[in-house]
Amino acid sequence: MQFNIGTIAVLAGVLVVGIGIGTGISSTTQGDQGNIASSQQLDMAVPDPEFCRQWGASAFVMDIELYTTMNPSSSFVTQPALKPGCVIRRENWSVLQKEGAVTAEQMRQCKQRMNTFAYIGSIKDKPIVRCVYQTDTSENKFLTKGVADDTVGITPEADQF
């Protein structure tokens, strides 16, 4: 079977258009179907994206409970519920106090333990605020050290949020 130049050109054009349409669809897919594939989609999933981006970072919040019995020795776990949340940088706590989300006493206690604050819900509508502890970044297996220019590295901000 032989193709003439016109047929080859049409098939090549269809291939290029198909690739373009596929790329366009996949790059504009939104995370509104329970599927968040990028940090930008997570940023937009929090109730106050601009506030969170300015004063902290958006986060997945996993609500899970663990029950352990002693006799018999066994553990039970609830189905995790994922929610969008925000972790506030330590130097920005004053915005939480200004918004009425935390008191001076809560700030004192959290600072005493060298922690920071995170919240679920809208900052303007009585969010659930918790004093949270940052894990040791040296144990984070998603961070790489200088493998390539496009990899995620350990930055001073990630180390001391």
Residue, then its C-alpha position, 0 to 999 in steps of 0.5 A: m500500500q502506497f500513500n501519496i504526499g497529500t495523504i501523508a500530509v493530511l495524516a500528519g496534520v491530524l496527528v498534530v491536531g490530536i496531540g494538541i487537543g489532548t495536551g490542551i485538555s489534560s493541561t486544563t483539567q481542573g481538580d474539581q472531581g476529587n483529583i488534585a494533581s498540582s500545587q496550584q490546584l491545591d492552592m485554589a482548593v483552600p477557602d482563602p487562597e490569596f490569604c493562605r498563599q500570602w501568609g503561609a502555604s496550602a496543605f492537605v489535611m487528613d482527618i483520621e482517628l486511631y483506636t488501640t485496645m489493650n485486651p485484646s491488643s489490636s488497632f482500628v483506624t477510621q476512614p481518612a477524610l481529606k480537606p484543604g487547609c493552610v499552614i501559616r509561617r511562624e513570622n505571620w502569626s499576627v495575621l491570625q490574631k488580627e483576624g480573631a482566629v487565635t488569642a495571645e495565650q494560644m500564640r504563647q503556648c504554640k511558640q513555647r513548643m516551637n510549633t506553628f499554626a494551621y487551620i481548616g475552613s475560611i479565616k473569615d468564618k471561625p476556622i478550626v485552628r491547631c498548633v502543629y509541629q513540623t516534621d523533620t525534613s531529613e526524613n522526607k523522601f520526596l525531597t532530593k538533594g541536587v540531583a537535577d535542576d528540576t528536582v525539588g530540593i530542601t530549601p531553608e523555608a521548607d526546613q523552618f516553615 
